[in-house]
Amino acid sequence: METTRQQKINRLIQKELGEVFLLQTKGMPGILVSVSAVRISPDLSVAKAYLSIFPSNKGAELLENIKANVKAIRFDIGQRLGKQLRIIPELVFYLDDSLDYLENIDRLLNTDNKQEDKE
């Protein structure tokens, strides 16, 4: 069960990470990185950020780049949130593939419907 403080910090970090990634990806046309969710630990020391990357075939490559630059991203977040948070949490990034999962289900349902129409 998340406390109200955790929920507020989740939203705050999600918003700021989204802005950081928006600025970073402006130089890369055709690539979109969005922060789908942030979950912070009860002691506010670790924040898990789930990223949705478009196009999904470049997701693993971009996630590795993001993980390699996690210190710079944390520094940027610290600059933005330094007045609001006493300690900036460690950032851990994960690939959110829920959109790919939904797309796959939709595709399977559509092919099933097409097969029924043919019969």
C-alpha positions, 0 to 999 in steps of 0.5 A: 500500500502506497502512502500519499507521500509516495504517490505524490513523489511518484507523480513528481518524478514521473513528470520530471523524467518525462520532461528530461526525456523529451528534451533528450530525444528532440535531437533524435527524430522518430523516437519517443520515450515516455514514462508510463509509471514510477514506483518509489520504495517506502524509504524513498531511496529507490525509484523504479521508472517504467519506460515506454519507447517508440518504436519498440524495436529500438527499445532495448538499445535505448534502455541500455543507453539510458542505464549507462547515463543514469548518473547524468539523469539523476543529476538533472532530476536533482537540479529540478527537484532539489528544493522539493526533495531532500534526497534524490532517489536512485533511479532504476529503469525498466522497459514497459512492454504493456503496449506491445502486449496489448497490440499483440492481443489486438492483432491475434483477435483480429486474425481470429475474427478474419478466420471466422468471417471466411468460414 
